[in-house]
Amino acid sequence: MKHATLFLALSISILPVNNIINSANDDANAVFKENRMLISESNTLSLQQPGEEKMTALMFKRQEFCRAELKDFEFDIEYKVMSATVYFSGTNFKSVEVGEITSNSLKPIKKYMDRCAAGSMIIFDNVKVKGPDELVRPIAGMSIILH
């Protein structure tokens, strides 16, 4: 009888733990789907939670790379930016101009970045990243308004 009670007690305590682990995985996947670009203080744009970002034109022009990060994620997992379409409009742009990046380097769009000034708007769209599992995934982009 003691063994049956012990087994029942272990089963009850294990089931909620499994539900918590599954829930944590679902939360991580939900967070990943909502990630976008975010500006960091270094010369790197980061992919994080949704939101329109504002930054100075000077700081934007100094950016050299972009990277993918999971906001509020406890594990250090690296996602590499594989590609993105970048739209430029507003100040110093007569119409919307389009650039492409194919890695974390912003060098391919540097000629557009150099033209940016206060009032320019930059949109990173169709962002694709590769995780440690080697799968390429799309994530939400971001928009930046320069001041």
C-alpha positions as CSV (number, residue, x, y, z in Angstrom):
1,M,0.0,0.0,0.0
2,K,2.9,2.4,0.8
3,H,4.3,1.8,-2.7
4,A,1.0,2.6,-4.4
5,T,0.6,5.8,-2.4
6,L,4.2,6.9,-3.2
7,F,3.7,6.2,-6.9
8,L,0.5,8.2,-6.9
9,A,2.2,11.1,-5.1
10,L,5.1,11.1,-7.6
11,S,2.7,11.1,-10.5
12,I,0.8,14.0,-9.2
13,S,4.0,16.1,-8.7
14,I,5.5,15.1,-12.0
15,L,2.5,16.0,-14.2
16,P,2.4,19.7,-13.3
17,V,6.1,19.9,-14.0
18,N,5.6,18.5,-17.5
19,N,2.8,21.0,-18.0
20,I,5.1,23.8,-16.9
21,I,7.9,22.7,-19.2
22,N,5.5,22.5,-22.2
23,S,4.0,25.8,-21.2
24,A,7.5,27.3,-21.1
25,N,8.3,25.9,-24.6
26,D,5.0,27.4,-25.9
27,D,5.8,30.7,-24.3
28,A,9.3,30.7,-25.9
29,N,7.8,30.0,-29.3
30,A,5.2,32.7,-28.9
31,V,8.0,35.2,-27.8
32,F,10.0,34.1,-30.9
33,K,7.1,34.8,-33.2
34,E,6.7,38.3,-31.8
35,N,10.4,39.2,-32.1
36,R,11.6,42.2,-34.2
37,M,14.5,44.5,-34.5
38,L,15.5,46.7,-31.7
39,I,18.2,49.4,-31.5
40,S,21.1,48.8,-29.1
41,E,23.6,51.3,-27.8
42,S,26.4,49.6,-29.7
43,N,26.8,49.6,-33.5
44,T,24.4,46.7,-33.8
45,L,20.6,46.5,-34.4
46,S,19.0,43.7,-32.4
47,L,15.9,41.7,-33.2
48,Q,13.5,41.8,-30.2
49,Q,10.0,42.6,-29.2
50,P,7.6,44.6,-31.4
51,G,7.4,48.3,-31.3
52,E,8.3,51.4,-33.3
53,E,11.7,52.6,-32.4
54,K,13.0,56.1,-32.4
55,M,16.6,57.1,-32.6
56,T,18.9,59.9,-33.8
57,A,20.0,59.9,-37.4
58,L,23.6,60.0,-36.2
59,M,23.2,56.8,-34.1
60,F,21.5,55.0,-36.9
61,K,24.2,55.9,-39.4
62,R,26.8,54.4,-37.0
63,Q,25.1,51.0,-37.0
64,E,27.1,48.3,-38.8
65,F,25.4,45.0,-37.9
66,C,22.1,43.5,-36.8
67,R,21.5,40.5,-34.6
68,A,18.6,38.4,-33.3
69,E,17.8,38.3,-29.6
70,L,14.9,36.9,-27.6
71,K,13.6,39.4,-25.1
72,D,13.1,38.1,-21.6
73,F,14.4,34.7,-22.6
74,E,16.6,33.1,-19.9
75,F,18.8,31.0,-22.2
76,D,21.7,32.3,-24.3
77,I,20.6,31.1,-27.8
78,E,22.1,32.7,-30.9
79,Y,20.0,33.4,-34.0
80,K,21.8,34.7,-37.1
81,V,20.1,37.1,-39.4
82,M,20.0,35.5,-42.9
83,S,18.1,38.2,-44.8
84,A,15.8,41.2,-44.7
85,T,14.2,43.7,-47.0
86,V,14.8,47.3,-45.9
87,Y,12.6,50.2,-47.0
88,F,13.8,53.8,-46.7
89,S,11.4,56.8,-47.0
90,G,10.9,60.4,-45.7
91,T,13.6,63.0,-45.5
92,N,16.2,62.8,-48.3
93,F,14.1,60.1,-50.2
94,K,11.8,61.3,-53.0
95,S,9.9,57.9,-52.9
96,V,10.3,54.6,-51.1
97,E,13.7,53.1,-51.8
98,V,14.4,49.4,-51.2
99,G,17.6,47.6,-50.1
100,E,18.4,44.0,-49.1
101,I,20.7,42.5,-46.6
102,T,21.8,38.8,-46.8
103,S,23.6,38.5,-43.4
104,N,23.9,40.4,-40.2
105,S,26.0,43.1,-42.0
106,L,24.3,46.4,-42.9
107,K,27.0,47.2,-45.4
108,P,24.8,46.4,-48.5
109,I,22.4,49.2,-47.4
110,K,25.0,51.7,-46.2
111,K,24.5,54.1,-49.2
112,Y,20.8,54.5,-48.1
113,M,21.8,54.8,-44.4
114,D,24.2,57.6,-45.2
115,R,21.3,59.6,-46.8
116,C,19.1,59.3,-43.7
117,A,18.3,62.4,-41.6
118,A,15.8,63.5,-39.0
119,G,12.4,62.6,-40.4
120,S,13.6,59.5,-42.3
121,M,11.7,56.2,-41.7
122,I,13.3,52.8,-42.1
123,I,11.4,49.6,-42.1
124,F,13.0,46.1,-41.8
125,D,10.6,43.6,-43.3
126,N,10.7,39.9,-44.4
127,V,13.4,39.2,-41.7
128,K,14.7,35.7,-41.7
129,V,16.9,34.2,-39.0
130,K,18.6,30.8,-38.5
131,G,18.7,29.3,-35.1
132,P,21.0,26.7,-33.5
133,D,18.8,24.0,-34.9
134,E,19.8,25.2,-38.4
135,L,16.1,26.0,-39.3
136,V,15.5,29.4,-41.1
137,R,12.5,31.2,-39.6
138,P,10.7,34.4,-40.5
139,I,10.3,36.9,-37.7
140,A,8.5,40.2,-37.5
141,G,10.4,43.3,-38.7
142,M,10.6,46.7,-37.2
143,S,10.3,50.4,-38.1
144,I,12.6,53.2,-37.1
145,I,11.8,56.8,-37.2
146,L,14.8,59.1,-37.0
147,H,14.9,62.4,-35.2
